[in-house]
Amino acid sequence: MEIVLVSGSPSPSSRTEALLEIVAAALAPKHHSLSWLRLRELPAQPLLHADFSHPAVIGWQQQVAAAEALVVATPVYKASLAGGLKVLLDLLPERALADKVVLPIASGGSHGHMLSVDYALNPVLTALKAGLILPSVFAVDRDIVRATDSVPAHARAEVQQRLLHAAEQLDAALRQRPAPIAPHLLNQRLVQAHWSI
């Protein structure tokens, strides 16, 4: 199954992305197809000008459309999600996350930022009609260790355990959910059904 890992951090050396790398490492043995979308690698002009015809924006929309799940990670700035990530999500069609499982992840300077996921990120995911929003994972910056050439990204044991549990929940949700029925097949089944009153 296709899972898109979305990094909303503008930084090339990011604790938020370190959280995503931990989740990705946990999901990799489960035979999912993982693809990345890093906000910092997208061109700024089409994002800021909402250029829906730009190849980068079309590519992002197609990547989401092909996915069964997204892991969306954001740093917390000013008690909210990263502004660039909000712009990126705004470029998706209204029902872009319908029938998709979404795992929100955030990192911030203190535990006081923990509710920013519930009050800032989750409402946007809900507006995009996410099929299932899993319980979020929040980690304080000091508990996250970024990857180096010799050491993979990791976190304090309690945070690491919550991330691994979240990856398990995502995998289980994908395996348990029924496959959506294509509209033309649903119509065909309704026409061919035997009705009685």
Secondary structure, 3 states (H helix, E strand, C coil): CEEEEEECCCCCCCHHHHHHHHHHHHHHHHCCEEEEEEHHHCCHHHHHCCCCCCHHHHHHHHHHHHCCEEEEEEEEECCEECHHHHHHHHCCCCCCCCCCEEEEEEEECCHHHCCHHHHHHHHHHHHCCCCEECCCEEEEHHHEECCCCCCCCEECHHHHHHHHHHHHHHHHHHHHCCCCCCHHHHHHHHHHCCCCC
